[in-house]
Amino acid sequence: MFMLFFDSEGLLLCHFMERGESVTCARYSEILRTELRRAVKNKRPRRLREDVILLHDIARPHTIRHTMDTIRDLR
């Protein structure tokens, strides 16, 4: 399985999951904090100074309080 993160300018991050790995709220939050943040910093540095809107397709981990707190912390 893989997760794609992109914006209006194109692909930001393609994260491949290990076979059998599940997308838990902790894992999703970790990807947001580390990999996605790094990808935005490298590819779209001005976006870190702007408000970012995340659209989560059918993923459920984004509704968990832990993930909501991560998203709020990252602004």
Long-range contacts (C-beta under 8 A, 24 or more apart in sequence): 3-31, 3-59, 5-36, 5-39, 7-44, 7-47, 9-44, 12-36, 12-39, 12-40, 12-43, 12-44, 13-39, 23-59, 23-61, 24-61, 25-61, 25-64, 25-66, 25-67, 26-66, 27-61, 28-59, 28-61, 28-62, 28-67, 29-61, 29-66, 29-67, 29-70, 32-67, 32-70, 32-71, 32-74, 33-70, 33-74, 37-74, 51-75
